[in-house]
Amino acid sequence: MHMARFPEKVDSKFRFVLLAARRAEQLIRGAQERMPRESPKFARHAMSEMERDLVEWDFGEAPESSEPDSAGDGNPQPGDDAFGQRSTVN
């Protein structure tokens, strides 16, 4: 597969790889395939689905404000990691 062939609505190679990785995770967990399998590899199959624009996606909700937390004392809070507050990825 050539990376130059990603769907028009995907704005970068980086986003294409992220979306294909997320789709591959869904397939690994048992999600319904949207086309006949051409490769035994989940990542390759996910990229094929993305190339054919068979996977719906959006940018999700806007991130919350980056204002300091209410504690404001600079001390780590439960759930924080080395990069700041822990968040989930949709």
N, C-alpha and C positions, 0 to 999 in steps of 0.2 A: 504494500500500500504506500502511496505517496502522500506525504503530509500536505501537499498543495491542493488536495481534493477534499477539503472539508466543506460542509454546507455553508451556503451564503449567509445564513443568519447567525452563524458562529463567528465571532469577531476576531478570533486569534487562534493560533496553533495551541497555545497554552490552555485556553478554555476548552478547545476540542479534546485535549488529552485529559483534562479534569472531568469533563462530562463522560467521556468514554470509560474512564476508570470507575466513576460512580455507577454507570450502567453495567459494567463488568461485575461489580460487587452485587448488584441486584440479581444478575443472572446466576451468580454463584449461590445466592441464597434461594434460588428457585423461581425467579420471576419468569413470566411467560415470554418466550422468544417471539420476535415480531417478523421473522423471516426464516426460511429454512437454513439450517446450520451449514456453513461452508468451511468452518475450521473447528477443530476440537478445543481451541484455546478461547477462553471467555473474553479476554481483552480484544483479540482479533475480531471475534463475532460482534462485540459491542461497537468497535470502530466501524464495522460494515453497516450496522444498524444506523449509526450516526451519519455515515456518508449518504445513506439513502433517505435521510430525514424521516426516519421511522420513530424517533424518540422525541417526545414533547418535553420541553424544559423552559424555565424562565430564570430570571435573576433572583427571585425570592424577595423577601421583605428587605427594606433598607436597614442598614445597621443602626443600632441605637447610638445615641450621642456619646461622644468620647469624654464626657465630663468626668472628673474624679469621683470615686465612690463616696458614699455618705460618711464613711469612717474618716477619710481624709488624713489619717495619721501616717501614711506611707508604709505601714506594716502590712505584711501579706495577710490576706483573709482566707478562710477555708475555701477551697476550690480554685485558688490562684495557682498559677504555675510560673516558670521562669520568664514567660513572656507577658505576664499580666493576668488579668482575669480570664478564666477558662470559659470558652463558649462552645456551642455545638454547631456543627455544620449540617445544613439541611440537604 
